[in-house]
Amino acid sequence: MRVPRRASYYPLSLVEGTAVLEKKRIRGGTPALLDSMGFPPREFVDELSSEIPTEEEVVALELPKDMPVLVAFRVVYSDARRPIEVTLMTKAAHRYRMRYRLPVT
């Protein structure tokens, strides 16, 4: 089962004792907090798919049953390719557009 909408996960070793576990609002968001702790984002790896929604997603996203969803699985890495965040997003495919700019080296 996928998680509807958006859910982010962080290594416990990074967020233990921080506002992330207290579910407090973090000024600048969790990425700013991790950056201030010495874990700046250096690379994002996205995996995208268009899928048939689950019943839960049809209800949560108020979709017709034949409308696909866009599922985005993202891993954010810091220095030394250390993963610092994993995010799973499920969006109504007809209402979502992604744009990437990638340098060619």
Backbone as CSV, one residue per row, in Angstrom:
resi,resn,N_x,N_y,N_z,CA_x,CA_y,CA_z,C_x,C_y,C_z
1,MET,0.834,-1.182,0.000,0.000,0.000,0.000,0.882,1.251,0.000
2,ARG,0.596,2.164,-0.899,1.315,3.434,-0.924,0.697,4.393,0.088
3,VAL,1.460,5.396,0.423,0.980,6.427,1.335,0.396,7.557,0.496
4,PRO,-0.868,7.922,0.699,-1.423,9.026,-0.078,-0.738,10.352,0.247
5,ARG,-0.728,11.207,-0.714,-0.185,12.554,-0.599,1.312,12.554,-0.376
6,ARG,1.799,12.910,0.817,3.248,13.030,1.004,3.645,12.560,2.399
7,ALA,4.708,11.782,2.437,5.276,11.358,3.717,6.789,11.353,3.568
8,SER,7.482,11.914,4.561,8.943,11.939,4.542,9.475,11.183,5.746
9,TYR,10.611,10.550,5.533,11.243,9.738,6.562,12.708,10.160,6.666
10,TYR,13.228,10.138,7.910,14.597,10.570,8.176,15.285,9.536,9.046
11,PRO,16.595,9.350,8.889,17.311,8.424,9.769,17.191,8.881,11.227
12,LEU,16.810,7.961,12.095,16.647,8.280,13.508,17.926,8.855,14.103
13,SER,19.073,8.349,13.636,20.349,8.843,14.167,20.557,10.328,13.877
14,LEU,19.889,10.869,12.850,20.018,12.286,12.525,19.001,13.149,13.260
15,VAL,17.807,12.644,13.442,16.730,13.500,13.952,16.395,13.276,15.426
16,GLU,17.024,12.291,16.037,16.754,12.027,17.452,17.106,13.261,18.282
17,GLY,16.180,13.686,19.139,16.400,14.845,19.987,16.148,16.179,19.302
18,THR,15.586,16.163,18.090,15.314,17.402,17.364,13.810,17.641,17.270
19,ALA,13.447,18.795,16.735,12.036,19.151,16.545,11.327,18.231,15.568
20,VAL,12.072,17.511,14.746,11.447,16.592,13.793,10.621,15.545,14.543
21,LEU,11.162,14.994,15.604,10.444,13.977,16.375,9.366,14.576,17.258
22,GLU,9.468,15.860,17.542,8.473,16.526,18.367,7.299,17.025,17.536
23,LYS,7.380,16.840,16.232,6.355,17.297,15.298,6.071,18.784,15.454
24,LYS,7.117,19.526,15.772,7.016,20.981,15.846,7.285,21.581,14.479
25,ARG,6.761,22.772,14.258,7.073,23.509,13.036,8.542,23.915,13.106
26,ILE,9.252,23.675,12.026,10.687,23.969,11.977,10.898,25.146,11.035
27,ARG,11.526,26.192,11.549,11.770,27.371,10.715,12.656,26.983,9.534
28,GLY,12.167,27.192,8.320,12.907,26.829,7.120,12.702,25.379,6.720
29,GLY,11.999,24.613,7.543,11.702,23.214,7.235,12.828,22.278,7.647
30,THR,12.547,21.002,7.525,13.514,19.976,7.903,14.807,20.067,7.099
31,PRO,14.767,20.373,5.789,16.034,20.508,5.060,16.947,21.575,5.663
32,ALA,16.376,22.696,6.111,17.192,23.751,6.726,17.787,23.272,8.046
33,LEU,17.010,22.522,8.812,17.513,21.979,10.073,18.669,21.015,9.820
34,LEU,18.495,20.092,8.870,19.559,19.134,8.566,20.813,19.845,8.058
35,ASP,20.622,20.866,7.243,21.757,21.640,6.737,22.503,22.304,7.896
36,SER,21.754,22.879,8.841,22.393,23.545,9.979,23.122,22.549,10.880
37,MET,22.752,21.275,10.791,23.399,20.224,11.579,24.596,19.616,10.844
38,GLY,24.898,20.148,9.644,26.044,19.654,8.882,25.702,18.603,7.850
39,PHE,24.429,18.502,7.490,23.986,17.535,6.485,23.257,18.260,5.355
40,PRO,24.007,19.010,4.525,23.374,19.725,3.418,22.946,18.751,2.324
41,PRO,21.854,19.051,1.632,21.465,18.200,0.512,22.456,18.368,-0.629
42,ARG,22.940,17.270,-1.168,23.900,17.316,-2.270,23.369,16.671,-3.541
43,GLU,22.436,15.725,-3.382,21.919,15.013,-4.555,20.514,14.508,-4.250
44,PHE,19.655,14.586,-5.261,18.305,14.039,-5.181,18.195,12.952,-6.235
45,VAL,17.649,11.824,-5.860,17.380,10.767,-6.821,15.883,10.504,-6.784
46,ASP,15.219,10.751,-7.909,13.777,10.571,-8.007,13.452,9.368,-8.869
47,GLU,12.481,8.615,-8.443,11.919,7.528,-9.238,10.438,7.840,-9.393
48,LEU,9.978,7.979,-10.641,8.601,8.367,-10.920,7.870,7.250,-11.634
49,SER,6.601,7.097,-11.280,5.771,6.124,-11.993,4.341,6.625,-12.034
50,SER,3.637,6.216,-13.065,2.213,6.492,-13.187,1.508,5.175,-12.919
51,GLU,0.587,5.188,-11.960,-0.032,3.936,-11.524,-1.536,4.098,-11.337
52,ILE,-2.215,2.967,-11.317,-3.640,2.944,-11.006,-3.762,3.198,-9.500
53,PRO,-4.645,4.104,-9.069,-4.733,4.400,-7.642,-5.365,3.260,-6.837
54,THR,-4.951,3.183,-5.579,-5.598,2.260,-4.644,-6.950,2.871,-4.261
55,GLU,-7.817,2.084,-3.643,-9.108,2.607,-3.187,-8.909,3.768,-2.213
56,GLU,-7.922,3.640,-1.322,-7.628,4.692,-0.354,-7.221,5.987,-1.067
57,GLU,-6.436,5.876,-2.124,-5.996,7.050,-2.872,-7.147,7.688,-3.644
58,VAL,-8.033,6.875,-4.194,-9.205,7.400,-4.900,-10.008,8.297,-3.960
59,VAL,-10.213,7.829,-2.729,-10.978,8.593,-1.743,-10.196,9.820,-1.288
60,ALA,-8.926,9.629,-0.883,-8.128,10.728,-0.329,-7.892,11.844,-1.338
61,LEU,-7.679,11.481,-2.599,-7.381,12.470,-3.638,-8.612,12.874,-4.448
62,GLU,-9.781,12.289,-4.081,-11.053,12.598,-4.748,-10.945,12.406,-6.260
63,LEU,-10.535,11.203,-6.648,-10.302,10.881,-8.053,-11.379,9.976,-8.623
64,PRO,-11.623,10.094,-9.927,-12.381,9.037,-10.588,-11.524,7.765,-10.567
65,LYS,-12.137,6.607,-10.534,-11.381,5.353,-10.402,-10.430,5.088,-11.564
66,ASP,-10.686,5.654,-12.731,-9.813,5.389,-13.880,-8.724,6.446,-14.053
67,MET,-8.587,7.366,-13.117,-7.578,8.421,-13.201,-6.281,7.938,-12.552
68,PRO,-5.166,7.936,-13.282,-3.917,7.464,-12.685,-3.358,8.464,-11.673
69,VAL,-2.482,7.960,-10.838,-1.742,8.809,-9.907,-0.278,8.794,-10.307
70,LEU,0.408,9.868,-9.952,1.847,9.955,-10.135,2.472,9.650,-8.784
71,VAL,3.328,8.653,-8.754,4.011,8.274,-7.521,5.470,8.676,-7.678
72,ALA,5.936,9.512,-6.748,7.324,9.977,-6.770,8.011,9.492,-5.501
73,PHE,9.080,8.750,-5.696,9.899,8.243,-4.591,11.227,8.968,-4.680
74,ARG,11.563,9.757,-3.642,12.778,10.580,-3.676,13.688,10.231,-2.508
75,VAL,14.986,10.094,-2.826,16.006,9.944,-1.793,16.923,11.157,-1.902
76,VAL,17.147,11.820,-0.775,18.041,12.973,-0.709,19.325,12.522,-0.019
77,TYR,20.439,12.815,-0.664,21.738,12.428,-0.122,22.513,13.675,0.295
78,SER,23.325,13.533,1.325,24.229,14.583,1.774,25.643,14.190,1.353
79,ASP,26.629,14.729,2.037,28.021,14.412,1.732,28.277,12.912,1.875
80,ALA,29.205,12.415,1.090,29.580,10.993,1.075,28.385,10.102,0.750
81,ARG,27.429,10.651,-0.007,26.213,9.930,-0.423,25.444,9.338,0.760
82,ARG,25.467,10.031,1.874,24.704,9.586,3.044,23.238,9.970,2.843
83,PRO,22.319,8.999,2.867,20.898,9.343,2.723,20.410,10.075,3.972
84,ILE,19.738,11.216,3.743,19.245,12.003,4.872,17.727,12.161,4.859
85,GLU,17.094,11.829,3.739,15.630,11.941,3.665,15.114,11.026,2.570
86,VAL,13.980,10.417,2.839,13.251,9.652,1.832,11.828,10.190,1.834
87,THR,11.319,10.513,0.656,9.963,11.042,0.547,9.184,10.228,-0.466
88,LEU,7.951,9.913,-0.104,7.019,9.232,-0.989,5.847,10.175,-1.202
89,MET,5.618,10.561,-2.459,4.519,11.465,-2.793,3.587,10.783,-3.775
90,THR,2.308,10.898,-3.528,1.296,10.399,-4.446,0.407,11.570,-4.822
91,LYS,0.311,11.853,-6.109,-0.434,13.010,-6.603,-1.377,12.575,-7.714
92,ALA,-2.454,13.330,-7.876,-3.335,13.119,-9.018,-2.541,13.470,-10.269
93,ALA,-2.375,12.518,-11.168,-1.486,12.714,-12.329,-1.915,13.874,-13.216
94,HIS,-3.197,14.105,-13.341,-3.664,15.170,-14.234,-3.509,16.568,-13.619
95,ARG,-3.100,16.660,-12.370,-2.945,17.951,-11.703,-1.498,18.234,-11.305
96,TYR,-0.575,17.471,-11.815,0.793,17.575,-11.339,1.751,17.595,-12.503
97,ARG,2.686,18.504,-12.462,3.702,18.604,-13.502,5.057,18.676,-12.816
98,MET,6.014,17.952,-13.359,7.365,17.998,-12.809,8.292,18.576,-13.875
99,ARG,9.238,19.369,-13.405,10.218,19.956,-14.308,11.595,19.712,-13.714
100,TYR,12.489,19.188,-14.525,13.846,18.923,-14.090,14.823,19.679,-14.966
101,ARG,15.846,20.203,-14.365,16.955,20.794,-15.107,18.193,20.065,-14.667
102,LEU,18.811,19.350,-15.581,19.980,18.529,-15.245,21.161,18.978,-16.090
103,PRO,22.263,19.326,-15.450,23.445,19.692,-16.241,24.054,18.466,-16.927
104,VAL,24.538,18.663,-18.110,25.212,17.602,-18.847,26.700,17.834,-18.697
105,THR,27.402,16.818,-18.198,28.840,16.988,-17.978,29.637,16.111,-18.912
